[in-house]
Amino acid sequence: MFEPLALYVHWPFCVSKCPYCDFNSHVRDSVEQEVWRAALLADLRHEAAVLPGRRVASIFFGGGTPSLMPAATVAAVIAEAAALWGLTDDCEITLEANPNSAEVAAFADLAAAGVNRVSIGVQSFDAQALAFLGRAHSEDEARRAIAMAQEHFARVSFDLIYARPGQTLAAWEGELADALGFGTGHLSLYQLTIEPGTRFWALAAKGELTIPDGDAAADLFDATQAMTRAAGLPRYEVSNHARPGEESRHNLAYWRYADYAGVGPGAHGRRLRQATERHRKPENFIAAVTRNGHGLKVETDLSGRERATEAMLMGLRLTEGVDLARVEARSGLPRADFVDADAVARLAGQGLLVADGDRLAVTGAGILLLDSILSEVVETR
C-alpha cells in the first residue's frame, strides 16, 4: 500500500517583487485566468497519470501570491485532485496569502472552495520594517487579515521575519509577544537571509545592507525559542513553531521525505525515485503545457545515495529528527553508507546530537550549528 501523496501547486504571480525574495515569482500586467486554470489542470492530470493508486493527504498552494488566484481556480484544482486520486478524510489544504485588503476579501470564497488552512505573509507589524521589506500592506491590514482568517479557516499560520538590520532584542521580543497574542496554532519565524540574485543581495554587496552578526542572531533565536515554548508553540523545525497537532502536515511530508507531486511554474517534486521540476517562467510553462500536455522541464532519476542524502538533510531540520530505518527503506542503502557513525558518537558526546536506536536528532544546543553538523554526519561520498 502506497503512502499518501502531498501535492504542491505553484501560482507564480505577485503584485510586486519583495527585495528579499528568491522564490519563483513574477509581476505581470494581466493574467489570462482561463488559460492558467486549464494549464494547471492539465499539469495535474499528467502527474496523476504517472502516480496511479495514490490518495492525497495535503495540498499546498504556494507562490508567488496564491491568494491572487480566483477561488474558482482553487476549487477546480481541489476537485480535480479529488477526482484523480481521492483525498484523505483529513486532507490539509493550505493556501499562502498576503494581508492586502483585496486578497483578504476573498477569504470566504477560498474557504468555500475547500481551503482549510491559510498561511499569511505578515513579515512584520512595524510600519518601518514593512517598508524596508517591500511589503504592500500596512500593520493594520496585517492584524485584520489574521482576525479575518481566524473567522474563515480552521487553521491559521503567519510568517514573521526577524534579525533585520538594527533590530534589537527588546524590539523583537515585543513584536513576537504581539504575534503570540493572536493565538494561532502555528507561526513561521524566519531570520532574514540575503539570497543571491535579490535586491538585498545587491545592496549587501555594495555595503549598503548589513544584517545582525552571528552572536546577535543567536540571541534573537534563543529568545524566540524561549517565548514560543512558554506560549505552547515549541519549535518543530528550524523556523517553524506549532501547538502540538498543528504542525504543517504538508511541510512535514517534505521533511520526512515522503512523495510529493509539484505542478505549476517552477514547481519541484519527488516521486517514483525521481526529482521533477517544471519550467519556471510563466510563458515557458504555458508553452510547454500546450506542446506536451504538462509543464515538466526536468525529470531526473535519483540514486540511492542521492535519496539518502536528501532525506538526511531534510529530516535533521526537524526537532523529532530522522528515522534511519525509514531512510534505509527509501534509499535501499544500509545506514553505514549515509551516516558517519564516528561523527554521530562524537557530536552526541558534545550534547549536539541524540542517537536513540533508529532515531537521530539534533539537540536544541546543536540547532544553530546545523549546517556544520550535517557536513560531518551525512556521508555524501
SEPADO-628367 format. One line per 8 residues: number of its first residue (from 1); their letters; for each residue z, x, y of N, C-alpha, C. Coordinates in pm, whole numbers. Each point is the difference from the previous one (the first is absolute). Layout:
// residues N
NUM	A	Z:X:Y:Z:X:Y:Z:X:Y | ...
This chain:
// residues 381
1	MFEPLALY	0:85:-120:0:-85:120:0:89:125 | -95:-25:90:-8:79:121:112:-35:97 | 43:100:78:93:-26:110:-72:-82:106 | 76:-78:79:-63:-71:113:-63:100:98 | -95:-50:73:-80:80:93:46:-24:143 | -8:103:82:19:-15:145:-137:1:66 | -18:-80:103:-128:-11:69:19:30:148 | -76:98:50:2:34:142:-132:-44:64
9	VHWPFCVS	11:-68:115:-117:-49:73:5:57:141 | -103:75:38:1:67:130:-85:-75:102 | 62:-30:114:-70:-57:116:-3:108:107 | -117:53:36:-6:124:78:9:-15:151 | 6:-121:51:-17:-18:144:134:-8:74 | 0:59:119:115:-4:90:-48:-34:141 | 92:-47:82:-30:-25:141:-17:132:73 | 83:99:-37:-8:133:60:52:100:-101
17	KCPYCDFN	-30:129:22:40:106:-91:126:67:52 | 109:-3:-77:125:64:43:-14:152:-10 | 64:74:91:-21:145:6:60:78:-115 | 90:-62:-77:61:68:-114:-67:-37:-132 | -92:-95:2:-52:-61:-123:-116:78:-59 | 12:32:-132:-112:63:-69:-51:-90:-112 | 36:-129:5:-49:-95:-99:-146:-34:28 | -63:-63:-96:-140:-39:15:-7:-128:84
25	SHVRDSVE	2:17:131:-4:-114:92:-109:21:103 | -61:-111:41:-116:5:87:7:-112:104 | -47:29:118:-7:-99:108:-146:-45:12 | -22:-129:-8:-135:-56:13:3:-117:98 | -108:-16:74:-8:-109:97:1:-136:-68 | -61:-7:-117:-5:-127:-72:-5:29:-150 | 44:-99:-78:2:11:-146:-63:-126:-57 | -101:17:-83:-65:-115:-64:86:-46:-118
33	QEVWRAAL	83:-98:26:102:-39:-97:-57:-46:-133 | -108:-77:2:-56:-48:-125:-54:115:-84 | -60:98:67:-52:118:-70:114:76:-65 | 110:15:73:112:76:-53:71:-72:-114 | 13:-130:14:63:-76:-110:-83:15:-128 | -131:-15:12:-87:12:-117:6:140:-60 | 7:103:85:4:138:-50:129:29:-74 | 112:-44:54:128:23:-67:5:-71:-134
41	LADLRHEA	-52:-121:-6:1:-74:-126:-92:66:-103 | -115:50:44:-90:71:-92:66:127:-53 | 66:74:87:69:123:-41:111:-32:-99 | 70:-109:25:107:-45:-88:-55:-37:-138 | -113:-68:-3:-59:-40:-128:-41:123:-82 | -45:106:69:-36:121:-74:123:59:-70 | 111:8:71:122:55:-60:47:-85:-117 | -11:-132:15:42:-88:-109:-87:19:-124
49	AVLPGRRV	-128:29:21:-91:19:-113:35:124:-81 | 51:105:68:35:122:-72:146:1:-44 | 77:-101:39:141:-9:-37:31:-137:-59 | -65:-39:-108:26:-132:-57:137:-7:-67 | 49:-121:-17:123:-20:-75:127:39:73 | -6:15:131:119:38:76:51:-120:78 | 126:9:41:57:-95:97:45:79:121 | -3:-61:115:34:67:124:144:-33:39
57	ASIFFGGG	81:105:18:141:-18:36:24:15:149 | -95:62:71:17:15:145:-137:15:65 | -11:-57:120:-118:17:84:50:50:135 | -65:102:52:41:57:129:-121:7:91 | 4:-75:109:-104:6:102:42:104:104 | -70:115:0:34:109:92:-115:30:93 | 24:94:93:-106:28:96:18:132:71 | -68:6:117:-46:-111:79:110:-100:35
65	TPSLMPAA	-45:-118:41:93:-106:38:-39:-127:-74 | 54:-20:-121:-39:-116:-80:37:-134:62 | 97:-2:93:34:-127:65:-112:-47:92 | -103:85:19:-121:-44:71:-97:-71:-94 | 25:3:-130:-85:-71:-95:19:-151:18 | -106:-76:-6:17:-146:-3:81:-40:-124 | 89:-97:17:81:-45:-113:-88:-49:-114 | -117:-54:34:-92:-48:-105:-48:115:-88
73	TVAAVIAE	-18:119:59:-42:117:-79:114:46:-90 | 119:3:54:118:36:-81:13:-96:-117 | -12:-129:27:12:-100:-106:-109:17:-105 | -121:33:46:-112:16:-94:23:119:-93 | 50:110:54:28:118:-82:108:-30:-103 | 107:-66:44:109:-34:-93:-50:-92:-110 | -78:-101:40:-52:-95:-98:-95:69:-100 | -81:92:50:-93:70:-89:76:90:-98
81	AAALWGLT	103:69:47:81:83:-89:67:-86:-106 | 47:-116:41:64:-90:-96:-100:-50:-103 | -122:-30:44:-101:-51:-92:-48:108:-96 | -15:123:50:-55:109:-81:102:58:-97 | 123:14:46:103:66:-81:115:-92:-38 | 39:-83:93:126:-72:-11:111:78:68 | 89:-71:67:112:62:70:129:-24:-79 | 89:98:0:130:-21:-61:75:-108:80
89	DDCEITLE	97:-63:-65:73:-109:66:71:46:128 | 42:126:1:72:52:116:-87:97:80 | -130:-20:0:-91:93:67:39:18:147 | 16:126:39:34:35:138:-130:17:78 | -16:-75:108:-122:7:80:38:37:143 | -26:126:35:42:58:128:-119:13:94 | 25:-23:127:-102:24:102:64:76:115 | -66:108:43:45:76:116:-41:-73:127
97	ANPNSAEV	90:-2:98:-28:-72:124:50:79:119 | -67:-18:113:50:50:126:72:-112:73 | 91:33:92:80:-103:65:-67:-71:117 | -128:27:25:-66:-64:113:4:-151:-15 | 13:-68:111:19:-145:-1:-111:-73:-73 | -125:41:19:-112:-69:-63:9:9:-151 | 43:114:-52:10:17:-145:120:-76:-56 | 110:0:74:119:-73:-44:-31:-150:-9
105	AAFADLAA	-87:-49:86:-36:-141:-2:-66:-40:-131 | -53:98:-73:-67:-28:-128:96:4:-118 | 128:30:21:94:15:-111:6:-126:-88 | 3:-116:62:11:-124:-79:-121:-15:-92 | -119:28:53:-121:-13:-80:-5:105:-111 | 48:123:30:1:105:-102:98:-34:-112 | 114:-59:36:95:-43:-102:-61:-110:-86 | -71:-92:64:-66:-107:-74:-109:55:-92
113	AGVNRVSI	-61:112:40:-104:63:-81:55:65:-126 | 131:23:-5:62:58:-118:79:127:23 | -2:53:122:79:120:30:148:-36:-7 | 78:79:-74:144:-29:-9:87:116:48 | -65:106:47:75:114:55:-83:58:113 | 65:33:111:-72:58:113:68:130:40 | -81:98:39:49:130:46:-52:20:142 | 91:5:96:-38:-2:141:9:140:60
121	GVQSFDAQ	-105:42:69:-5:133:61:65:1:137 | 131:-9:2:75:-2:128:-2:138:64 | 42:101:-74:4:142:37:111:35:99 | 30:-87:96:111:26:92:34:-127:77 | 124:-6:48:41:-108:91:12:50:144 | -44:122:23:12:62:133:-138:-2:67 | -6:-55:122:-129:-16:69:-70:134:22 | 77:102:39:-60:131:25:-55:60:-129
129	ALAFLGRA	76:-18:-110:-47:52:-129:-124:-74:-47 | -6:-130:22:-117:-77:-39:-124:49:74 | 16:29:128:-113:52:77:-43:137:-53 | 97:85:-31:-29:133:-54:-75:-10:-132 | 39:-96:-84:-60:-17:-132:-131:-79:4 | -39:-43:119:-127:-70:14:1:-141:-55 | 119:-61:-8:9:-134:-55:-38:-104:104 | -62:-108:-47:-52:-102:92:95:-117:19
137	HSEDEARR	123:10:-53:96:-109:13:121:45:81 | 75:-97:47:122:27:76:122:-10:-91 | 114:42:54:125:-13:-75:29:-147:-32 | -20:-87:97:26:-143:-22:-92:-56:-107 | -127:41:1:-92:-47:-104:45:45:-137 | 52:123:-10:48:49:-129:115:-85:-51 | 93:-32:87:115:-82:-41:-43:-141:-41 | -92:-57:76:-49:-134:-34:-76:2:-132
145	AIAMAQEH	-75:106:-23:-77:9:-124:92:3:-122 | 107:77:7:94:7:-113:64:-135:-23 | 44:-64:108:63:-132:-13:-98:-102:-58 | -124:2:48:-101:-94:-50:-32:28:-147 | -8:128:-36:-27:35:-140:110:-52:-91 | 123:12:45:112:-47:-82:-4:-151:-21 | -65:-72:89:-15:-145:-17:-106:-35:-104 | -103:85:-11:-116:-37:-82:-11:71:-134
153	FARVSFDL	62:117:-16:-17:78:-122:133:22:-70 | -6:-4:-133:121:18:-79:58:140:17 | -87:98:23:45:139:12:-67:65:119 | 80:74:77:-49:62:124:46:146:4 | -94:87:37:31:140:26:-62:38:133 | 55:103:64:-71:55:116:19:151:5 | -92:66:72:-4:146:10:57:45:133 | 69:114:-3:39:71:122:-38:146:-17
161	IYARPGQT	-36:64:110:-28:143:3:109:69:82 | 63:101:-58:105:74:72:-32:149:-3 | 94:79:52:-24:144:20:-117:18:95 | 1:-81:106:-102:10:104:40:108:100 | -93:52:77:33:103:99:111:-46:94 | 104:82:11:110:-30:92:97:-105:-49 | -19:-57:-117:90:-104:-48:135:60:-42 | 107:-52:53:134:49:-34:54:-75:-121
169	LAAWEGEL	101:59:-62:66:-64:-113:61:-133:41 | 66:-2:115:64:-123:46:-103:-110:26 | -114:37:56:-104:-99:28:-54:-59:-130 | -23:86:-99:-51:-50:-128:103:-87:-69 | 125:39:2:104:-82:-63:6:-138:64 | -16:-6:132:-1:-129:67:-120:-85:-41 | -117:63:-8:-121:-73:-37:7:-48:-145 | 53:85:-88:10:-38:-141:103:-112:-19
177	ADALGFGT	111:7:74:100:-107:-8:-63:-133:43 | -81:6:104:-72:-119:46:-89:-54:-111 | -74:89:-65:-91:-40:-107:75:-63:-118 | 111:61:-38:78:-52:-113:58:-137:32 | 18:-27:128:57:-128:40:-89:-119:-30 | -129:22:-25:-88:-111:-34:24:-51:-141 | 61:81:-85:35:-45:-134:-114:-9:-98 | -111:68:27:-110:-1:-98:42:78:-125
185	GHLSLYQL	-67:-30:-110:37:64:-126:-62:135:-22 | -88:43:92:-73:126:-20:-33:60:136 | 13:132:10:-42:75:118:-74:125:-44 | -109:31:68:-70:127:-20:23:84:124 | 64:115:-18:45:84:111:-62:137:-15 | -100:28:83:-81:121:-13:28:98:112 | 21:126:-36:3:104:102:-142:25:49 | -13:17:131:-132:26:58:-55:131:-55
193	TIEPGTRF	-121:-7:-52:-69:119:-46:-132:12:75 | -42:122:19:-125:26:73:-110:22:-103 | -89:-99:-11:-103:4:-104:-131:57:55 | -66:87:-77:-128:57:44:-101:-109:37 | -74:26:106:-104:-92:41:44:-110:93 | 132:-14:24:50:-103:90:7:55:143 | 19:-92:96:13:45:139:128:81:18 | 106:-37:-71:123:78:7:-22:142:-50
201	WALAAKGE	-85:16:-100:-31:133:-53:-63:86:110 | -93:-59:74:-67:73:108:99:38:110 | 91:-91:32:100:29:103:96:110:-46 | 41:-6:-127:91:102:-53:-66:136:0 | -129:4:-33:-74:126:-2:-7:65:137 | 2:-83:106:-3:51:137:141:25:55 | 102:-22:-83:137:21:44:54:-112:88 | -67:-115:-3:39:-111:86:86:-104:-73
209	LTIPDGDA	29:25:-126:81:-93:-78:84:79:-100 | 130:-19:6:91:69:-91:97:-100:-59 | 9:-5:-133:94:-91:-65:128:76:-34 | 111:-70:-28:126:67:-29:-13:103:-112 | 75:109:13:-5:106:-101:71:-46:-128 | -2:88:-100:52:-37:-131:145:-43:2 | 86:71:72:142:-35:2:24:-134:68 | -69:-23:112:17:-127:72:-53:-115:-85
217	AADLFDAT	-114:21:-65:-57:-104:-86:93:-30:-117 | 62:104:-56:92:-19:-112:121:-81:43 | 51:24:121:113:-78:51:-38:-148:14 | -122:-25:49:-47:-137:13:-14:-66:-137 | -52:76:-95:-16:-52:-137:136:-34:-61 | 97:90:14:133:-24:-57:65:-124:61 | -15:-17:131:57:-118:65:-68:-126:-51 | -130:9:-24:-75:-114:-53:52:-42:-136
225	QAMTRAAG	27:100:-87:50:-32:-134:138:-65:8 | 86:53:84:136:-53:10:-1:-144:51 | -81:-27:101:0:-134:60:-65:-102:-92 | -108:36:-66:-65:-96:-89:86:-28:-124 | 66:103:-53:92:-22:-113:111:-96:39 | 58:24:116:111:-84:46:-44:-145:20 | -127:-19:34:-52:-135:23:-51:-66:-128 | 7:71:-113:-45:-56:-128:-147:15:-27
233	LPRYEVSN	-67:90:75:-142:29:-22:-17:150:-28 | 45:46:-115:-10:143:-29:-145:44:-17 | -21:129:16:-132:58:-22:-35:-9:-149 | -120:-51:-30:-49:4:-138:-122:88:-14 | -58:41:114:-110:96:6:21:78:127 | -70:110:19:27:90:111:20:-74:133 | -89:-95:31:5:-66:130:23:-150:-9 | 30:-51:-119:12:-145:-19:138:-40:-47
241	HARPGEES	50:-107:61:137:-45:-21:-1:-148:-30 | 82:-42:-96:-3:-142:-37:133:-45:-56 | 27:-128:20:107:-65:-73:-42:-3:-147 | 92:22:-94:-38:0:-142:-78:-126:-35 | -117:20:-63:-88:-111:-34:-106:-29:104 | 11:61:119:-96:-22:108:-99:115:16 | 2:95:-91:-94:111:7:-144:-52:-5 | -92:73:61:-142:-37:-6:-50:24:-142
249	RHNLAYWR	-26:-108:-72:-44:15:-139:-139:62:-6 | -81:-27:100:-134:60:1:8:152:15 | 79:46:97:11:144:19:71:67:-118 | 93:-70:-63:62:55:-120:-103:24:-109 | -104:-83:-6:-107:22:-99:-67:135:25 | -22:36:128:-56:131:30:95:111:-44 | 124:-12:43:96:108:-23:36:16:-148 | -10:-110:-76:26:8:-144:-127:27:-79
257	YADYAGVG	-108:24:70:-130:36:-58:-52:-107:-95 | 4:-123:47:-63:-110:-71:-147:-9:40 | -76:-81:-71:-141:-20:36:-10:-86:125 | -92:35:88:-28:-87:114:-148:9:35 | -53:-114:40:-139:-9:44:-1:-4:151 | -96:71:60:-12:0:145:-137:-48:41 | -4:-103:86:-128:-51:49:0:2:153 | -120:2:58:-13:8:145:-25:144:44
265	PGAHGRRL	-41:20:125:-41:132:49:109:107:-16 | -35:110:-63:92:112:-14:112:-21:-100 | 5:-114:-66:110:-28:-93:-6:93:-120 | 117:48:-41:14:84:-119:54:-84:-115 | -30:40:-122:55:-64:-118:29:101:-108 | 83:-41:-94:27:78:-120:-4:-97:-117 | -105:10:-81:-12:-90:-115:-90:64:-104 | 30:-32:-127:-78:52:-112:-10:152:3
273	RQATERHR	110:66:37:6:146:9:-100:56:99 | -34:-82:100:-94:41:102:61:-16:138 | -49:82:93:29:-16:143:-124:-63:64 | 20:-105:77:-112:-65:67:22:4:151 | -111:5:73:4:-4:146:-123:-74:50 | 23:-89:96:-109:-74:61:-54:75:123 | -120:-36:43:-55:53:125:94:-35:115 | 27:99:87:97:-18:107:-56:-77:120
281	KPENFIAA	-115:39:47:-55:-62:120:-40:-144:-31 | 42:-96:83:-29:-141:-30:-148:-27:-27 | -88:54:82:-142:-25:-17:-52:58:-132 | 51:116:-39:-41:60:-128:51:-81:-118 | 120:-53:14:57:-84:-106:-86:-125:-20 | -34:-67:109:-82:-121:-10:-136:33:-62 | -57:111:41:-130:40:-56:10:26:-150 | 109:63:-43:17:30:-142:17:-129:-81
289	VTRNGHGL	78:-95:53:19:-127:-70:-134:-74:-11 | -75:1:108:-131:-66:0:-93:64:-103 | 8:132:-10:-89:75:-88:44:-6:-146 | 132:15:-23:50:20:-135:88:-112:-54 | 42:-89:88:95:-103:-42:144:44:6 | 24:120:49:137:52:17:-4:110:107 | 117:37:49:9:100:105:39:138:-47 | -6:24:-131:43:129:-55:-82:116:55
297	KVETDLSG	73:106:37:-64:126:37:28:107:-106 | 123:1:-51:42:102:-97:73:-68:-115 | -33:42:-121:68:-46:-122:14:123:-88 | 122:57:-4:20:132:-60:97:-9:-117 | -39:54:-114:91:8:-114:112:100:31 | 123:-39:-32:115:87:24:47:59:-133 | 19:131:-1:52:64:-120:147:-37:-19 | 50:26:-121:142:-23:-24:88:77:96
305	RERATEAM	-39:124:29:74:82:95:4:-64:138 | -115:-50:45:-4:-63:132:84:-126:4 | -4:-79:-107:80:-122:-2:148:32:-1 | 40:100:-76:141:39:-4:47:51:136 | -82:83:63:37:53:131:15:-112:102 | -96:-92:4:11:-112:94:124:-83:-27 | 27:-28:-126:117:-81:-35:129:67:44 | 9:131:-16:120:73:40:15:2:152
313	LMGLRLTE	-109:28:70:7:8:146:37:-134:60 | -46:-109:-59:33:-133:50:141:-41:-41 | 32:21:-128:127:-50:-52:123:66:57 | -11:128:32:117:70:53:29:-36:145 | -85:-81:63:31:-55:132:107:-110:-9 | 13:-59:-119:91:-112:-18:142:47:-24 | 96:-75:50:140:28:-27:28:-8:-150 | -65:-94:-69:18:-13:-144:-62:116:-77
321	GVDLARVE	-90:73:64:-65:113:-64:-115:-42:-89 | -33:88:-93:-116:-20:-86:45:-10:-145 | -69:-85:-75:24:-15:-144:-96:94:-72 | 51:110:-51:-86:102:-60:-71:-51:-126 | 65:-90:-74:-66:-57:-118:-121:-83:41 | 11:-70:113:-113:-79:49:-114:93:44 | 34:111:66:-103:93:42:-70:60:-122 | 77:30:-103:-62:49:-124:-99:-102:-56
329	ARSGLPRA	42:-127:-1:-85:-104:-55:-126:-20:85 | 15:8:132:-112:-24:91:-99:117:2 | 52:121:-26:-85:119:9:-47:52:-135 | 74:-36:-106:-33:53:-132:47:143:-21 | 87:49:90:49:137:-7:150:3:-27 | 50:102:-70:145:18:-11:55:47:133 | 125:-35:28:57:32:132:5:150:29 | 4:80:-104:1:145:23:-127:46:71
337	DFVDADAV	-106:-82:-7:-125:38:63:-4:-34:149 | 92:-86:46:-5:-37:142:134:13:72 | 105:43:-69:130:21:63:49:140:-32 | 41:72:102:57:134:-17:149:-16:-30 | 36:9:-126:138:-24:-41:98:98:64 | -40:123:18:89:98:63:29:-37:145 | -103:-44:72:19:-42:139:89:-123:6 | -17:-93:-92:86:-119:-3:145:39:-20
345	ARLAGQGL	26:89:-96:138:42:-26:61:69:121 | -78:86:65:51:72:118:31:-97:115 | -93:-90:28:18:-92:112:109:-104:-30 | 13:-39:-126:109:-90:-36:134:68:21 | 6:129:-33:123:76:23:36:12:146 | -100:-9:87:22:6:145:26:-138:60 | 1:-103:-85:25:-136:48:-118:-66:66 | -121:54:-23:-119:-55:65:-80:-94:-92
353	LVADGDRL	25:9:-129:-65:-86:-98:104:-55:-96 | -31:-116:-60:78:-54:-111:-94:-16:-117 | 33:61:-112:-79:-12:-121:87:-66:-106 | -41:-120:-45:79:-77:-95:-94:-62:-103 | -19:69:-113:-90:-49:-102:-143:-3:53 | -60:-120:-1:-137:-15:47:-8:-12:152 | 113:-13:66:1:-26:144:20:130:78 | -89:22:98:11:115:89:-8:-52:142
361	AVTGAGIL	101:32:82:5:-54:136:47:106:98 | -51:-10:122:47:84:110:123:-64:60 | 103:79:25:123:-53:56:-13:-21:151 | 102:-66:57:3:-16:145:2:134:71 | 67:98:-60:5:133:60:-136:70:-6 | -82:-40:-97:-127:68:-17:-119:-66:68 | 17:-124:48:-118:-75:44:-69:64:120 | 75:65:88:-63:66:115:-76:127:-42
369	LLDSILSE	23:44:-123:-70:117:-53:-104:-42:-103 | -43:-127:5:-85:-55:-105:-126:83:-24 | -69:38:107:-126:73:-19:21:130:-76 | 104:74:34:24:127:-70:47:-24:-143 | 78:-106:-21:44:-33:-136:-120:-35:-87 | -91:-79:54:-120:-37:-76:-81:124:-38 | -11:92:94:-81:121:-28:63:84:-109 | 132:-9:-17:68:79:-103:1:-72:-136
377	VVETR	17:-130:3:24:-75:-123:-129:-43:-71 | -99:-40:77:-121:-58:-59:-98:109:-38 | -28:9:-128:-95:98:-54:-142:-50:27 | -78:74:73:-137:-41:33:-105:92:-61 | 40:106:-64:-98:95:-55:-69:-54:-125
